[in-house]
Amino acid sequence: MGSSSSNEATGLRRPASLRAQNLEVYYSDDAIVTADDATIAELKRIAAGNPRLRSRLCMHPDPSSGLHEMLIVHHREAYVRPHKHFGKPESFHLIEGTAQVVIFEDDGHIRDVLEMAPYGRGALCYYRMPEQVLHSILITSEWLVFHETTAGPFDPSRTAFPDWAPDGGDAAEVQDYVTRTGALAAKHLAHRHTSRAIPAEVATDD
């Protein structure tokens, strides 16, 4: 991805053959699919020009593949609608940026918040999530870059969205929801950190 001249100047490699599935999704026909700084820079450029502010490079051959591996880029303003998958666990390895992965109960209450950052930052850099876990991502850096793996083939019917979260069609509604969820996530984290700081004998009623 990117121009060959810029790659020659930097010595960086990129997938040589790309095909667009749509404005956000790209595949590579290389036998060995690689990614580097130039790849991520190009994915950021693509994401910045898309209405949903996201892009991805699929490492698997096509949507029918049994294993899906994706290099995904989201801008800070990208809305990740709460969702859960059926028959599809997923793993998430953070490469660049910071985020809060919010885990929800079915009624929309927050069950947990995973603070994510690249390795070496003192936060989580990886998770593996079983199927049927409602979750979303609150992006806390300008860009978020991550490697996601899940089961194929691609089937939209295996993903469900709750009716208590916006579908993304109304920007003001999305902004209000993200702001409220961010405040609740911060409150959840503050409570968890405070609880951990209190000695066990003080935290108990007896």
Secondary structure, 3 states (H helix, E strand, C coil): CCCHHHHHHHCCCCCCCEEECCCCEEEECCCCCCCCHHHHHHHHHHHHCCCCCEEEEECCCCCCCCEEEEEEEEECCCCCCCEEECCCCEEEEEEECCEEEEEECCCCCEEEEEEECCCCCCCECEEEECCCCEEEEEECCCEEEEEEEEECCCCHHHEECCCCCCCCCCHHHHHHHHHHHHHHHHHHHHHHHHHHHCCHHHHCCC
